[in-house]
Amino acid sequence: MSKHLVRRHSYVARVGHWLTVFSFFVVTLSGLAFFFPSLRWLTAIFGTPQLAQLLHPIFGIIMILGLCILFVKNVAHAILDKDDVPWFTNVIEILKGREHEVVEVGQYNAGQKMLFWTIIGLGAVLIVTGIIAWQPYFAPLFPVSVVRLCLVLHSLSAIALMLGIIVHAYMAFWYKGTIRGMIRGTVTRKWAALHHPRWLREIEKGEDAHSSRLSS
Ligand code: HEM
């Protein structure tokens, strides 16, 4: 690897991420087609409405499996701790785009961490309510009132997830060089020094320890 690059995401995390993204688009398009009669034409993307109805829960499960990979790979870095306090107390400056001047961010900033837990929480609600409401397999096992409540919760959490993902994808494009990390696995040291300086310092400490072990 070039001296200018550092590894940010493993191969498994990247495959898990893009599998989640692809399935997210399939479930979003088919879900919107069921929810809004005016968008029923979207089912044509899948061939027929029946096929869209079949693919929606299958890709929903694939999305959750991808999300499980992302959970395992990122959970250790997504726990809020005392180092996140300055991010909250300086949130106005951060919204003005001065994050690197006011806080020293680690692997993820507090905003990313909160969005991570929101995505994981909504994913959990979507899979549980989706399975209970799944016709004709599981829904007949539950009272109609429970299935109806699950459908409401399923729709609300799907809308919340769509809004969360719009913010997530916007931020990924906004901070130039971030997407590269999820495609190639590496980011430039310059990007890391600007957006995640504490994380870069920890990596460089590890590299120094490794090279001094080799030279001794
Ligand atoms: C076009 C859509 C998307 C783009 C461009 C995108 C881009 C990215 C990028 C660049 C990262 C790495 C951030 C970093 O290294 O700091 C990331 C992380 C992540 N993405 Fe996405 N993503 C998209 C959609 C999704 C979807 C649909 C989900 C889940 C339903 C998702 C869940 C995650 C999670 C859990 C992480 C791990 C770290 C974090 O929470 O920031 N992403 N994404």
py3Dmol code that shows the C-alpha trace and the ligand (Angstrom):
import py3Dmol

protein = """\
ATOM      1  CA  MET A   1       0.000   0.000   0.000  1.00  0.00           C
ATOM      2  CA  SER A   2       1.224   3.536  -0.827  1.00  0.00           C
ATOM      3  CA  LYS A   3       2.591   5.637   2.079  1.00  0.00           C
ATOM      4  CA  HIS A   4      -0.154   8.204   1.405  1.00  0.00           C
ATOM      5  CA  LEU A   5      -2.958   5.730   2.090  1.00  0.00           C
ATOM      6  CA  VAL A   6      -4.433   4.106   5.198  1.00  0.00           C
ATOM      7  CA  ARG A   7      -6.880   1.208   5.382  1.00  0.00           C
ATOM      8  CA  ARG A   8     -10.359   2.262   6.557  1.00  0.00           C
ATOM      9  CA  HIS A   9     -12.789  -0.541   5.644  1.00  0.00           C
ATOM     10  CA  SER A  10     -12.099  -4.272   5.257  1.00  0.00           C
ATOM     11  CA  TYR A  11     -13.174  -6.253   2.189  1.00  0.00           C
ATOM     12  CA  VAL A  12     -15.951  -7.990   4.167  1.00  0.00           C
ATOM     13  CA  ALA A  13     -17.302  -4.640   5.466  1.00  0.00           C
ATOM     14  CA  ARG A  14     -17.334  -3.220   1.923  1.00  0.00           C
ATOM     15  CA  VAL A  15     -19.139  -6.229   0.436  1.00  0.00           C
ATOM     16  CA  GLY A  16     -21.630  -6.062   3.358  1.00  0.00           C
ATOM     17  CA  HIS A  17     -22.158  -2.343   2.783  1.00  0.00           C
ATOM     18  CA  TRP A  18     -22.821  -2.471  -0.972  1.00  0.00           C
ATOM     19  CA  LEU A  19     -25.033  -5.551  -0.565  1.00  0.00           C
ATOM     20  CA  THR A  20     -27.044  -3.545   1.967  1.00  0.00           C
ATOM     21  CA  VAL A  21     -27.226  -0.545  -0.387  1.00  0.00           C
ATOM     22  CA  PHE A  22     -28.412  -2.650  -3.366  1.00  0.00           C
ATOM     23  CA  SER A  23     -31.068  -4.422  -1.273  1.00  0.00           C
ATOM     24  CA  PHE A  24     -32.096  -1.091   0.260  1.00  0.00           C
ATOM     25  CA  PHE A  25     -32.918   0.271  -3.221  1.00  0.00           C
ATOM     26  CA  VAL A  26     -34.901  -2.883  -4.136  1.00  0.00           C
ATOM     27  CA  VAL A  27     -36.984  -2.777  -0.917  1.00  0.00           C
ATOM     28  CA  THR A  28     -37.433   1.002  -1.106  1.00  0.00           C
ATOM     29  CA  LEU A  29     -38.696   1.010  -4.704  1.00  0.00           C
ATOM     30  CA  SER A  30     -41.016  -1.977  -4.196  1.00  0.00           C
ATOM     31  CA  GLY A  31     -42.176  -0.659  -0.787  1.00  0.00           C
ATOM     32  CA  LEU A  32     -43.017   2.786  -2.203  1.00  0.00           C
ATOM     33  CA  ALA A  33     -44.984   1.081  -5.000  1.00  0.00           C
ATOM     34  CA  PHE A  34     -47.144  -0.777  -2.419  1.00  0.00           C
ATOM     35  CA  PHE A  35     -47.564   2.253  -0.159  1.00  0.00           C
ATOM     36  CA  PHE A  36     -48.545   4.930  -2.702  1.00  0.00           C
ATOM     37  CA  PRO A  37     -51.090   3.843  -5.346  1.00  0.00           C
ATOM     38  CA  SER A  38     -49.746   6.635  -7.589  1.00  0.00           C
ATOM     39  CA  LEU A  39     -46.341   4.892  -7.552  1.00  0.00           C
ATOM     40  CA  ARG A  40     -47.703   1.435  -8.424  1.00  0.00           C
ATOM     41  CA  TRP A  41     -46.033   1.748 -11.834  1.00  0.00           C
ATOM     42  CA  LEU A  42     -42.667   1.242 -10.049  1.00  0.00           C
ATOM     43  CA  THR A  43     -43.473  -2.486  -9.843  1.00  0.00           C
ATOM     44  CA  ALA A  44     -42.761  -2.600 -13.619  1.00  0.00           C
ATOM     45  CA  ILE A  45     -39.046  -2.394 -12.673  1.00  0.00           C
ATOM     46  CA  PHE A  46     -39.413  -5.881 -11.182  1.00  0.00           C
ATOM     47  CA  GLY A  47     -41.509  -7.304 -14.039  1.00  0.00           C
ATOM     48  CA  THR A  48     -44.919  -7.734 -12.409  1.00  0.00           C
ATOM     49  CA  PRO A  49     -46.571  -6.570  -9.132  1.00  0.00           C
ATOM     50  CA  GLN A  50     -46.554 -10.217  -7.957  1.00  0.00           C
ATOM     51  CA  LEU A  51     -42.797 -10.471  -8.485  1.00  0.00           C
ATOM     52  CA  ALA A  52     -42.270  -7.155  -6.666  1.00  0.00           C
ATOM     53  CA  GLN A  53     -44.335  -8.548  -3.757  1.00  0.00           C
ATOM     54  CA  LEU A  54     -42.159 -11.669  -3.659  1.00  0.00           C
ATOM     55  CA  LEU A  55     -38.834  -9.816  -3.947  1.00  0.00           C
ATOM     56  CA  HIS A  56     -39.628  -7.182  -1.268  1.00  0.00           C
ATOM     57  CA  PRO A  57     -39.332  -9.503   1.780  1.00  0.00           C
ATOM     58  CA  ILE A  58     -36.483 -11.542   0.253  1.00  0.00           C
ATOM     59  CA  PHE A  59     -34.347  -8.436  -0.341  1.00  0.00           C
ATOM     60  CA  GLY A  60     -35.468  -7.132   3.053  1.00  0.00           C
ATOM     61  CA  ILE A  61     -33.814 -10.183   4.629  1.00  0.00           C
ATOM     62  CA  ILE A  62     -30.684  -9.732   2.476  1.00  0.00           C
ATOM     63  CA  MET A  63     -30.511  -6.068   3.572  1.00  0.00           C
ATOM     64  CA  ILE A  64     -30.706  -7.099   7.224  1.00  0.00           C
ATOM     65  CA  LEU A  65     -27.956  -9.713   6.721  1.00  0.00           C
ATOM     66  CA  GLY A  66     -25.750  -6.990   5.168  1.00  0.00           C
ATOM     67  CA  LEU A  67     -26.624  -4.720   8.088  1.00  0.00           C
ATOM     68  CA  CYS A  68     -25.591  -7.487  10.531  1.00  0.00           C
ATOM     69  CA  ILE A  69     -22.138  -7.549   8.853  1.00  0.00           C
ATOM     70  CA  LEU A  70     -21.913  -3.742   9.201  1.00  0.00           C
ATOM     71  CA  PHE A  71     -23.008  -4.008  12.832  1.00  0.00           C
ATOM     72  CA  VAL A  72     -20.310  -6.557  13.702  1.00  0.00           C
ATOM     73  CA  LYS A  73     -17.622  -4.627  11.806  1.00  0.00           C
ATOM     74  CA  ASN A  74     -18.438  -1.186  13.257  1.00  0.00           C
ATOM     75  CA  VAL A  75     -20.098  -1.591  16.645  1.00  0.00           C
ATOM     76  CA  ALA A  76     -16.848  -1.269  18.630  1.00  0.00           C
ATOM     77  CA  HIS A  77     -16.202   2.155  17.037  1.00  0.00           C
ATOM     78  CA  ALA A  78     -19.808   3.374  17.312  1.00  0.00           C
ATOM     79  CA  ILE A  79     -20.125   3.540  21.096  1.00  0.00           C
ATOM     80  CA  LEU A  80     -20.524   7.115  22.326  1.00  0.00           C
ATOM     81  CA  ASP A  81     -17.943   8.020  24.983  1.00  0.00           C
ATOM     82  CA  LYS A  82     -16.504  11.065  26.786  1.00  0.00           C
ATOM     83  CA  ASP A  83     -14.410  11.983  23.719  1.00  0.00           C
ATOM     84  CA  ASP A  84     -17.689  12.744  21.907  1.00  0.00           C
ATOM     85  CA  VAL A  85     -18.718  15.457  24.407  1.00  0.00           C
ATOM     86  CA  PRO A  86     -16.863  18.303  22.544  1.00  0.00           C
ATOM     87  CA  TRP A  87     -18.731  17.316  19.340  1.00  0.00           C
ATOM     88  CA  PHE A  88     -22.077  17.942  21.066  1.00  0.00           C
ATOM     89  CA  THR A  89     -20.977  21.171  22.786  1.00  0.00           C
ATOM     90  CA  ASN A  90     -19.626  22.548  19.463  1.00  0.00           C
ATOM     91  CA  VAL A  91     -22.419  21.315  17.232  1.00  0.00           C
ATOM     92  CA  ILE A  92     -23.213  24.813  15.875  1.00  0.00           C
ATOM     93  CA  GLU A  93     -19.603  25.331  14.733  1.00  0.00           C
ATOM     94  CA  ILE A  94     -19.617  21.826  13.247  1.00  0.00           C
ATOM     95  CA  LEU A  95     -22.772  22.615  11.251  1.00  0.00           C
ATOM     96  CA  LYS A  96     -20.929  25.682   9.931  1.00  0.00           C
ATOM     97  CA  GLY A  97     -18.295  23.275   8.535  1.00  0.00           C
ATOM     98  CA  ARG A  98     -15.584  23.976  11.144  1.00  0.00           C
ATOM     99  CA  GLU A  99     -15.474  20.453  12.651  1.00  0.00           C
ATOM    100  CA  HIS A 100     -11.710  20.040  12.189  1.00  0.00           C
ATOM    101  CA  GLU A 101     -11.062  23.325  14.055  1.00  0.00           C
ATOM    102  CA  VAL A 102     -13.143  22.559  17.153  1.00  0.00           C
ATOM    103  CA  VAL A 103     -12.977  18.780  17.752  1.00  0.00           C
ATOM    104  CA  GLU A 104     -10.466  15.984  17.287  1.00  0.00           C
ATOM    105  CA  VAL A 105     -12.538  13.172  15.790  1.00  0.00           C
ATOM    106  CA  GLY A 106     -11.668   9.471  16.193  1.00  0.00           C
ATOM    107  CA  GLN A 107     -12.766   6.651  13.841  1.00  0.00           C
ATOM    108  CA  TYR A 108     -16.303   8.100  13.634  1.00  0.00           C
ATOM    109  CA  ASN A 109     -17.738  11.422  14.791  1.00  0.00           C
ATOM    110  CA  ALA A 110     -20.701  11.549  17.204  1.00  0.00           C
ATOM    111  CA  GLY A 111     -23.126  12.310  14.337  1.00  0.00           C
ATOM    112  CA  GLN A 112     -22.040   9.175  12.471  1.00  0.00           C
ATOM    113  CA  LYS A 113     -22.341   7.142  15.662  1.00  0.00           C
ATOM    114  CA  MET A 114     -25.898   8.340  16.310  1.00  0.00           C
ATOM    115  CA  LEU A 115     -26.893   7.665  12.709  1.00  0.00           C
ATOM    116  CA  PHE A 116     -25.351   4.188  12.987  1.00  0.00           C
ATOM    117  CA  TRP A 117     -27.572   3.351  15.994  1.00  0.00           C
ATOM    118  CA  THR A 118     -30.613   4.882  14.269  1.00  0.00           C
ATOM    119  CA  ILE A 119     -30.040   2.706  11.171  1.00  0.00           C
ATOM    120  CA  ILE A 120     -29.501  -0.426  13.303  1.00  0.00           C
ATOM    121  CA  GLY A 121     -32.612   0.300  15.443  1.00  0.00           C
ATOM    122  CA  LEU A 122     -34.818   0.954  12.408  1.00  0.00           C
ATOM    123  CA  GLY A 123     -33.454  -2.186  10.720  1.00  0.00           C
ATOM    124  CA  ALA A 124     -34.462  -4.225  13.809  1.00  0.00           C
ATOM    125  CA  VAL A 125     -38.008  -2.758  13.813  1.00  0.00           C
ATOM    126  CA  LEU A 126     -38.349  -3.337  10.042  1.00  0.00           C
ATOM    127  CA  ILE A 127     -37.356  -7.010  10.175  1.00  0.00           C
ATOM    128  CA  VAL A 128     -39.559  -7.880  13.195  1.00  0.00           C
ATOM    129  CA  THR A 129     -42.661  -6.029  11.924  1.00  0.00           C
ATOM    130  CA  GLY A 130     -42.032  -7.197   8.342  1.00  0.00           C
ATOM    131  CA  ILE A 131     -41.926 -10.871   9.342  1.00  0.00           C
ATOM    132  CA  ILE A 132     -45.088 -10.590  11.469  1.00  0.00           C
ATOM    133  CA  ALA A 133     -46.950  -8.900   8.574  1.00  0.00           C
ATOM    134  CA  TRP A 134     -45.594 -11.326   5.907  1.00  0.00           C
ATOM    135  CA  GLN A 135     -48.574 -12.790   3.996  1.00  0.00           C
ATOM    136  CA  PRO A 136     -49.369 -15.669   3.624  1.00  0.00           C
ATOM    137  CA  TYR A 137     -46.628 -17.177   5.819  1.00  0.00           C
ATOM    138  CA  PHE A 138     -46.526 -15.523   9.254  1.00  0.00           C
ATOM    139  CA  ALA A 139     -49.371 -12.968   9.349  1.00  0.00           C
ATOM    140  CA  PRO A 140     -52.107 -15.658   9.866  1.00  0.00           C
ATOM    141  CA  LEU A 141     -50.312 -16.688  13.093  1.00  0.00           C
ATOM    142  CA  PHE A 142     -51.042 -13.268  14.694  1.00  0.00           C
ATOM    143  CA  PRO A 143     -54.257 -11.345  15.567  1.00  0.00           C
ATOM    144  CA  VAL A 144     -55.323  -8.890  12.837  1.00  0.00           C
ATOM    145  CA  SER A 145     -54.824  -5.911  15.205  1.00  0.00           C
ATOM    146  CA  VAL A 146     -51.157  -6.928  15.762  1.00  0.00           C
ATOM    147  CA  VAL A 147     -50.557  -7.284  12.007  1.00  0.00           C
ATOM    148  CA  ARG A 148     -52.104  -3.837  11.391  1.00  0.00           C
ATOM    149  CA  LEU A 149     -49.966  -2.230  14.101  1.00  0.00           C
ATOM    150  CA  CYS A 150     -46.887  -3.887  12.579  1.00  0.00           C
ATOM    151  CA  LEU A 151     -47.758  -2.506   9.141  1.00  0.00           C
ATOM    152  CA  VAL A 152     -48.004   1.027  10.567  1.00  0.00           C
ATOM    153  CA  LEU A 153     -44.686   0.662  12.428  1.00  0.00           C
ATOM    154  CA  HIS A 154     -43.099  -0.924   9.335  1.00  0.00           C
ATOM    155  CA  SER A 155     -44.139   2.006   7.115  1.00  0.00           C
ATOM    156  CA  LEU A 156     -43.068   4.670   9.641  1.00  0.00           C
ATOM    157  CA  SER A 157     -39.654   3.096  10.218  1.00  0.00           C
ATOM    158  CA  ALA A 158     -39.151   2.664   6.458  1.00  0.00           C
ATOM    159  CA  ILE A 159     -39.799   6.389   5.922  1.00  0.00           C
ATOM    160  CA  ALA A 160     -37.424   7.258   8.800  1.00  0.00           C
ATOM    161  CA  LEU A 161     -34.741   4.964   7.333  1.00  0.00           C
ATOM    162  CA  MET A 162     -35.092   6.573   3.883  1.00  0.00           C
ATOM    163  CA  LEU A 163     -34.615  10.032   5.435  1.00  0.00           C
ATOM    164  CA  GLY A 164     -31.626   8.764   7.472  1.00  0.00           C
ATOM    165  CA  ILE A 165     -30.021   7.246   4.371  1.00  0.00           C
ATOM    166  CA  ILE A 166     -30.493  10.469   2.389  1.00  0.00           C
ATOM    167  CA  VAL A 167     -28.516  12.306   5.135  1.00  0.00           C
ATOM    168  CA  HIS A 168     -25.926   9.469   5.287  1.00  0.00           C
ATOM    169  CA  ALA A 169     -25.349   9.372   1.505  1.00  0.00           C
ATOM    170  CA  TYR A 170     -25.304  13.194   1.281  1.00  0.00           C
ATOM    171  CA  MET A 171     -22.565  13.384   3.938  1.00  0.00           C
ATOM    172  CA  ALA A 172     -20.594  10.619   2.208  1.00  0.00           C
ATOM    173  CA  PHE A 173     -20.597  12.624  -1.056  1.00  0.00           C
ATOM    174  CA  TRP A 174     -20.101  15.978   0.708  1.00  0.00           C
ATOM    175  CA  TYR A 175     -16.813  14.964   2.404  1.00  0.00           C
ATOM    176  CA  LYS A 176     -14.672  14.367  -0.670  1.00  0.00           C
ATOM    177  CA  GLY A 177     -12.641  11.147  -0.446  1.00  0.00           C
ATOM    178  CA  THR A 178     -15.056   9.336   1.907  1.00  0.00           C
ATOM    179  CA  ILE A 179     -16.722   7.129  -0.745  1.00  0.00           C
ATOM    180  CA  ARG A 180     -13.297   5.953  -1.873  1.00  0.00           C
ATOM    181  CA  GLY A 181     -12.870   4.293   1.556  1.00  0.00           C
ATOM    182  CA  MET A 182     -16.026   2.234   1.024  1.00  0.00           C
ATOM    183  CA  ILE A 183     -15.060   1.295  -2.555  1.00  0.00           C
ATOM    184  CA  ARG A 184     -11.300   0.673  -2.409  1.00  0.00           C
ATOM    185  CA  GLY A 185     -10.965   0.202   1.340  1.00  0.00           C
ATOM    186  CA  THR A 186      -8.347   2.953   1.703  1.00  0.00           C
ATOM    187  CA  VAL A 187      -8.415   6.711   2.313  1.00  0.00           C
ATOM    188  CA  THR A 188      -5.639   9.268   1.951  1.00  0.00           C
ATOM    189  CA  ARG A 189      -3.689  10.323   5.045  1.00  0.00           C
ATOM    190  CA  LYS A 190      -4.670  13.906   4.169  1.00  0.00           C
ATOM    191  CA  TRP A 191      -8.399  12.994   4.349  1.00  0.00           C
ATOM    192  CA  ALA A 192      -7.867  11.141   7.636  1.00  0.00           C
ATOM    193  CA  ALA A 193      -5.838  14.027   9.141  1.00  0.00           C
ATOM    194  CA  LEU A 194      -8.622  16.480   8.255  1.00  0.00           C
ATOM    195  CA  HIS A 195     -11.731  14.480   9.240  1.00  0.00           C
ATOM    196  CA  HIS A 196     -10.543  11.792  11.686  1.00  0.00           C
ATOM    197  CA  PRO A 197      -7.205  13.046  13.167  1.00  0.00           C
ATOM    198  CA  ARG A 198      -7.414  11.038  16.420  1.00  0.00           C
ATOM    199  CA  TRP A 199      -8.050   7.834  14.427  1.00  0.00           C
ATOM    200  CA  LEU A 200      -5.017   8.582  12.184  1.00  0.00           C
ATOM    201  CA  ARG A 201      -2.835   9.219  15.249  1.00  0.00           C
ATOM    202  CA  GLU A 202      -3.847   5.839  16.710  1.00  0.00           C
ATOM    203  CA  ILE A 203      -3.009   4.101  13.407  1.00  0.00           C
ATOM    204  CA  GLU A 204       0.362   5.852  13.140  1.00  0.00           C
ATOM    205  CA  LYS A 205       1.160   4.864  16.735  1.00  0.00           C
ATOM    206  CA  GLY A 206       0.475   1.238  15.725  1.00  0.00           C
ATOM    207  CA  GLU A 207       2.684   1.581  12.605  1.00  0.00           C
ATOM    208  CA  ASP A 208       5.547   3.071  14.659  1.00  0.00           C
ATOM    209  CA  ALA A 209       5.330   0.251  17.218  1.00  0.00           C
ATOM    210  CA  HIS A 210       5.357  -2.304  14.358  1.00  0.00           C
ATOM    211  CA  SER A 211       8.396  -0.774  12.603  1.00  0.00           C
ATOM    212  CA  SER A 212      10.369  -0.406  15.865  1.00  0.00           C
ATOM    213  CA  ARG A 213       9.671  -4.124  16.600  1.00  0.00           C
ATOM    214  CA  LEU A 214      11.049  -4.987  13.122  1.00  0.00           C
ATOM    215  CA  SER A 215      14.189  -2.872  13.557  1.00  0.00           C
ATOM    216  CA  SER A 216      15.025  -4.181  17.070  1.00  0.00           C
TER     217      SER A 216
END
"""
ligand_1 = """\
43
HEM
C -26.046 5.523 -1.959
C -26.102 5.236 -0.718
C -24.933 5.151 0.240
C -23.675 5.694 0.202
C -23.095 6.583 -0.872
C -22.973 5.274 1.389
C -21.664 5.569 1.707
C -20.993 5.178 2.858
C -19.624 5.488 3.162
C -18.685 6.275 2.269
C -19.336 4.971 4.377
C -18.017 5.078 5.145
C -18.002 6.310 6.037
C -16.651 6.550 6.680
O -15.699 5.874 6.357
O -16.568 7.451 7.540
C -20.520 4.305 4.855
C -20.636 3.641 6.060
C -21.775 3.008 6.504
N -22.966 2.896 5.800
Fe -23.386 3.685 3.967
N -23.814 4.502 2.142
C -25.019 4.393 1.470
C -26.129 3.690 1.874
C -26.226 2.979 3.057
C -27.383 2.191 3.451
C -28.632 2.010 2.587
C -27.105 1.695 4.683
C -27.962 0.828 5.573
C -29.255 0.627 5.453
C -25.770 2.144 5.056
C -25.151 1.847 6.245
C -23.860 2.198 6.582
C -23.234 1.867 7.852
C -23.918 1.115 9.008
C -21.923 2.359 7.786
C -20.847 2.195 8.876
C -20.372 3.388 9.551
C -21.303 4.521 9.713
O -22.366 4.313 10.339
O -21.008 5.605 9.182
N -25.266 2.907 4.033
N -21.522 4.458 3.904
"""
view = py3Dmol.view(width=600, height=400)
view.addModel(protein, "pdb")
view.setStyle({"model": 0}, {"cartoon": {"style": "trace"}})
view.addModel(ligand_1, "xyz")
view.setStyle({"model": 1}, {"stick": {}})
view.zoomTo()
view.show()
